[in-house]
Amino acid sequence: MDDGGIARRVEALKQEHRDMDDALAALTAMPHRDDLQIARLKRRKLRLRDEIGLLEDQIIPDIIA
């Protein structure tokens, strides 16, 4: 994947990550919340964050000074 493709993928993942914030807020506000569903969403959100970090590392090279 080229840098443009990676950047588009990162933006899509960031949007999904923001959407999960909204979903988690809605689920935790419910009187009879589903703790299992909340835990699953939190784990998915962490995986997204990790994937975003890996992709961003591919775009921005390490500079050793």
LINLINGI-V336242 format. One record per run of one state. SS is the DSSP state (A for helix, B for strand, O for the rest). FROM is the first residue (numbers start at 1). TO is the last residue. If there is no record, write none. Layout:
BEGIN
ss = [SS;SS]
from = [FROM;FROM]
to = [TO;TO]
END
This chain:
BEGIN
ss = [O;A;O;A;O]
from = [1;3;30;35;60]
to = [2;29;34;59;65]
END
